[in-house]
Structure formats: C-alpha cells, structure tokens
C-alpha cells in the first residue's frame, strides 16, 4: 500500500471483520463486516467482478450492460 501511494496510484482495500489498518490507508475500502471468511470472500468476489466490468466498459467502451 505504501509503495502504491508513493507511486501516486489509487488504492482499494478489500477488507472483512473490522477492516483492519489497511482500510484506513486505502483511498477506497470495500468492507464486509461479516466475521465468516467465506461470506466476506463471496462479497469481495461479487464486488471485484462489478469493478472489472466498469473498468472494461471505461477502457474499451463496451456499453453492453443489459
């Protein structure tokens, strides 16, 4: 995270439970307050797919959201 910040990159933290220290360091935090690891991971997978879709649309102008 520190290296990304030094490079001027935007950072996103995927966190669970209480978010930990990394959540405060990131520009954005995708936080799932569940304590069950599998539920946190499932939510993060869904969020990451949505983010990837938005990036794909932005970079490649694919407005095929139906």
VEXSEBA-189150 format. One line per field, with one value per atom (N, C-alpha, C, O): x, y, z; atom name; residue number from 0. Coordinates in pm, 1 decimal, always signed. Layout:
<torses>
xx = X,...
yy = Y,...
zz = Z,...
atom = CA,...
n = NUM,...
</torses>
This chain:
<torses>
xx = +83.0,+0.0,+88.1,+61.4,+191.2,+279.6,+346.9,+359.3,+390.2,+455.2,+356.9,+391.8,+235.6,+133.5,+107.0,+93.3,+99.8,+78.0,+193.6,+171.5,+316.6,+434.1,+433.6,+483.4,+377.0,+370.2,+251.7,+234.4,+171.2,+55.8,-63.4,-151.5,-66.5,-175.4,-295.8,-281.5,-412.0,-533.1,-540.7,-518.8,-571.3,-571.7,-711.8,-791.9,-737.6,-863.6,-830.0,-752.7,-887.5,-867.4,-995.0,-1104.6,-980.4,-1091.3,-1075.2,-981.3,-1166.2,-1149.8,-1271.6,-1380.7,-1249.2,-1355.6,-1345.5,-1260.9,-1432.5,-1438.7,-1440.5,-1537.9,-1334.3,-1332.6,-1260.0,-1247.6,-1212.7,-1145.3,-995.4,-922.8,-947.9,-804.5,-740.6,-809.2,-610.8,-535.4,-535.4,-530.3,-541.0,-531.3,-648.4,-632.3,-765.0,-882.7,-860.6,-908.1,-789.7,-763.3,-657.3,-653.6,-571.7,-463.7,-509.9,-452.0,-612.8,-658.2,-743.3,-805.6,-744.5,-833.2,-978.9,-1067.2,-1002.0,-1135.4,-1127.2,-1028.3,-1230.6,-1234.7,-1366.5,-1474.4,-1355.7,-1472.4,-1478.4,-1408.7,-1562.2,-1563.2,-1687.3,-1799.8,-1664.8,-1772.9,-1757.8,-1659.4,-1853.6,-1838.2,-1864.2,-1863.2,-1887.2,-1908.5,-1779.7,-1669.9,-1794.2,-1676.0,-1646.4,-1539.2,-1739.6,-1720.0,-1643.0,-1693.1,-1522.7,-1432.6,-1496.0,-1480.1,-1566.5,-1627.1,-1728.3,-1734.1,-1807.9,-1906.5,-1836.2,-1879.3,-1729.1,-1651.6,-1595.2,-1603.8,-1537.7,-1478.6,-1584.1,-1558.5,-1701.6,-1808.8,-1848.9,-1868.3,-1861.2,-1896.4,-1785.8,-1813.5,-1661.4,-1548.7,-1542.4,-1511.9,-1570.8,-1571.8,-1677.0,-1649.8,-1795.7,-1902.3,-1861.2,-1879.7,-1806.0,-1762.3,-1651.4,-1652.4,-1556.1,-1444.8,-1492.8,-1440.7,-1590.6,-1646.2,-1715.4,-1701.9,-1788.1,-1855.1,-1753.4,-1771.7,-1647.5,-1542.0,-1475.2,-1452.6,-1443.7,-1380.1,-1469.6,-1420.9,-1598.7,-1693.3,-1692.5,-1691.8,-1692.7,-1689.7,-1559.8,-1561.4,-1448.0,-1318.7,-1318.7,-1272.6,-1369.8,-1376.4,-1458.4,-1417.8,-1572.2,-1656.0,-1581.6,-1582.5,-1517.9,-1447.1,-1330.6,-1312.1,-1251.9,-1133.4,-1166.2,-1101.5,-1265.6,-1292.0,-1427.6,-1471.1,-1494.6,-1622.3,-1719.7,-1770.9,-1744.2,-1838.7,-1965.9,-1980.9,-2055.2,-2177.1,-2282.1,-2397.1,-2243.7,-2337.0,-2397.3,-2420.3,-2422.3,-2489.8,-2639.2,-2703.4,-2692.7,-2835.7,-2904.6,-3025.4
yy = -117.5,+0.0,+124.7,+220.3,+123.3,+240.2,+267.0,+382.2,+161.6,+177.4,+232.7,+321.1,+182.3,+231.8,+379.9,+457.1,+419.1,+560.3,+646.9,+755.0,+599.2,+674.0,+689.8,+789.1,+591.1,+594.8,+677.4,+695.2,+727.2,+808.4,+728.2,+782.5,+600.3,+514.8,+525.6,+553.9,+503.1,+495.8,+355.2,+257.5,+344.6,+214.2,+175.3,+259.1,+45.6,-11.2,-126.6,-215.4,-125.5,-235.1,-317.8,-263.2,-447.9,-540.3,-594.8,-669.4,-558.0,-592.6,-665.6,-662.2,-730.9,-800.0,-769.7,-691.5,-832.3,-813.8,-666.4,-597.2,-615.9,-475.0,-384.8,-264.8,-438.4,-359.0,-351.7,-336.4,-362.2,-358.7,-225.8,-131.5,-219.7,-97.0,-60.2,+57.8,-160.4,-134.4,-50.1,+27.8,-64.9,+10.6,+160.5,+238.3,+200.3,+342.7,+396.7,+516.6,+308.9,+350.4,+366.8,+444.9,+294.1,+291.7,+413.1,+474.1,+446.7,+553.0,+508.4,+586.9,+382.7,+324.0,+190.8,+118.5,+158.9,+31.4,-38.5,+16.3,-159.9,-245.1,-331.4,-432.2,-290.2,-353.5,-439.6,-394.7,-563.8,-656.4,-686.9,-748.1,-645.0,-654.7,-794.1,-812.2,-891.0,-1028.5,-1086.0,-1046.5,-1178.8,-1241.5,-1378.0,-1434.0,-1431.7,-1561.0,-1538.7,-1473.4,-1592.4,-1566.3,-1596.6,-1518.9,-1706.6,-1743.1,-1638.7,-1607.5,-1584.2,-1481.8,-1354.1,-1289.6,-1317.9,-1199.2,-1218.1,-1128.0,-1334.7,-1362.1,-1360.5,-1309.5,-1415.1,-1414.0,-1271.3,-1239.4,-1187.0,-1047.3,-976.1,-896.3,-1004.6,-942.8,-988.0,-908.0,-1114.6,-1164.3,-1089.8,-1047.1,-1074.2,-1002.0,-857.8,-807.7,-791.7,-652.7,-641.5,-549.7,-733.6,-725.2,-748.2,-686.1,-835.8,-856.3,-729.3,-692.6,-663.3,-539.0,-431.2,-358.5,-420.1,-321.8,-352.6,-262.0,-479.0,-517.4,-484.7,-439.5,-506.8,-474.8,-324.8,-283.9,-243.3,-98.3,-52.4,+35.1,-110.5,-76.7,-117.2,-41.4,-235.6,-283.6,-188.5,-154.8,-146.1,-51.9,+79.1,+133.1,+129.7,+257.6,+249.6,+339.7,+142.7,+130.8,+94.5,+142.6,+10.7,-42.8,-1.9,-52.8,+90.4,+144.9,+35.5,+34.8,-55.7,-164.2,-139.4,-192.8,-60.5,-30.5,-141.0,-113.3,-265.3,-376.3,-420.1,-538.9,-324.4,-354.7,-365.2,-266.2,-481.2,-501.6,-552.0,-575.6
zz = +0.0,+0.0,+0.0,-72.9,+80.7,+88.4,-45.7,-87.2,-113.2,-243.4,-345.2,-423.4,-345.0,-437.4,-413.3,-508.2,-288.0,-254.6,-304.4,-359.0,-285.5,-331.9,-483.3,-536.3,-552.6,-698.5,-748.1,-868.6,-656.4,-693.0,-743.0,-809.6,-711.5,-756.2,-663.3,-544.3,-717.6,-637.1,-580.0,-651.7,-452.1,-386.4,-339.1,-297.7,-347.0,-299.9,-206.9,-242.8,-88.8,+6.3,+13.1,+25.9,+4.6,+24.9,+165.9,+193.7,+254.4,+395.1,+450.7,+393.8,+562.6,+633.5,+781.8,+825.1,+858.4,+1003.5,+1040.4,+1010.7,+1104.8,+1146.5,+1047.4,+1072.1,+937.7,+835.8,+852.7,+754.5,+974.2,+999.6,+962.0,+922.5,+974.7,+948.1,+800.5,+765.8,+713.4,+569.9,+519.0,+425.0,+579.8,+536.8,+550.0,+467.3,+652.5,+674.4,+579.0,+551.2,+529.4,+440.2,+295.7,+220.3,+257.4,+118.2,+84.1,+171.1,-44.6,-92.4,-83.7,-49.2,-115.2,-110.2,-37.6,-49.8,+37.2,+107.4,+76.8,+99.3,+25.4,+5.7,+131.1,+142.3,+224.2,+355.8,+375.4,+353.6,+416.8,+450.6,+599.4,+641.0,+677.7,+823.0,+879.7,+1001.5,+794.4,+841.2,+898.6,+859.4,+991.2,+1050.1,+988.9,+1011.9,+911.5,+846.4,+716.0,+624.5,+708.0,+595.9,+460.8,+366.6,+450.0,+321.3,+275.3,+156.3,+366.5,+329.0,+284.1,+188.6,+352.3,+314.6,+174.2,+90.8,+148.2,+16.9,-93.1,-202.2,-66.2,-166.0,-201.4,-318.7,-102.2,-127.6,-204.3,-293.8,-169.9,-239.9,-385.4,-473.9,-410.4,-548.3,-629.9,-742.1,-574.5,-643.6,-671.2,-782.2,-571.1,-587.6,-691.4,-773.3,-688.7,-784.0,-926.6,-1019.2,-946.7,-1080.9,-1130.0,-1246.7,-1042.9,-1080.8,-1115.9,-1213.6,-1038.1,-1066.0,-1199.4,-1279.7,-1223.7,-1350.5,-1469.3,-1573.0,-1455.4,-1562.7,-1591.8,-1707.9,-1487.1,-1505.9,-1571.0,-1657.5,-1530.4,-1591.1,-1737.6,-1823.0,-1767.3,-1905.0,-1992.0,-2103.2,-1941.5,-2015.8,-2038.4,-2149.0,-1934.8,-1944.8,-2042.8,-2124.6,-2035.0,-2120.1,-2263.8,-2356.8,-2281.9,-2414.7,-2470.1,-2573.4,-2401.1,-2447.0,-2488.1,-2600.1,-2396.9,-2422.1,-2340.9,-2230.9,-2393.7,-2316.9,-2329.4,-2363.6,-2302.2,-2317.4,-2184.1,-2161.6,-2097.3,-1971.1,-1998.3,-2033.6,-1982.5,-2010.4,-1886.8,-1888.7
atom = N,CA,C,O,N,CA,C,O,N,CA,C,O,N,CA,C,O,N,CA,C,O,N,CA,C,O,N,CA,C,O,N,CA,C,O,N,CA,C,O,N,CA,C,O,N,CA,C,O,N,CA,C,O,N,CA,C,O,N,CA,C,O,N,CA,C,O,N,CA,C,O,N,CA,C,O,N,CA,C,O,N,CA,C,O,N,CA,C,O,N,CA,C,O,N,CA,C,O,N,CA,C,O,N,CA,C,O,N,CA,C,O,N,CA,C,O,N,CA,C,O,N,CA,C,O,N,CA,C,O,N,CA,C,O,N,CA,C,O,N,CA,C,O,N,CA,C,O,N,CA,C,O,N,CA,C,O,N,CA,C,O,N,CA,C,O,N,CA,C,O,N,CA,C,O,N,CA,C,O,N,CA,C,O,N,CA,C,O,N,CA,C,O,N,CA,C,O,N,CA,C,O,N,CA,C,O,N,CA,C,O,N,CA,C,O,N,CA,C,O,N,CA,C,O,N,CA,C,O,N,CA,C,O,N,CA,C,O,N,CA,C,O,N,CA,C,O,N,CA,C,O,N,CA,C,O,N,CA,C,O,N,CA,C,O,N,CA,C,O,N,CA,C,O,N,CA,C,O,N,CA,C,O,N,CA,C,O,N,CA,C,O,N,CA,C,O
n = 0,0,0,0,1,1,1,1,2,2,2,2,3,3,3,3,4,4,4,4,5,5,5,5,6,6,6,6,7,7,7,7,8,8,8,8,9,9,9,9,10,10,10,10,11,11,11,11,12,12,12,12,13,13,13,13,14,14,14,14,15,15,15,15,16,16,16,16,17,17,17,17,18,18,18,18,19,19,19,19,20,20,20,20,21,21,21,21,22,22,22,22,23,23,23,23,24,24,24,24,25,25,25,25,26,26,26,26,27,27,27,27,28,28,28,28,29,29,29,29,30,30,30,30,31,31,31,31,32,32,32,32,33,33,33,33,34,34,34,34,35,35,35,35,36,36,36,36,37,37,37,37,38,38,38,38,39,39,39,39,40,40,40,40,41,41,41,41,42,42,42,42,43,43,43,43,44,44,44,44,45,45,45,45,46,46,46,46,47,47,47,47,48,48,48,48,49,49,49,49,50,50,50,50,51,51,51,51,52,52,52,52,53,53,53,53,54,54,54,54,55,55,55,55,56,56,56,56,57,57,57,57,58,58,58,58,59,59,59,59,60,60,60,60,61,61,61,61,62,62,62,62,63,63,63,63,64,64,64,64,65,65,65,65
</torses>
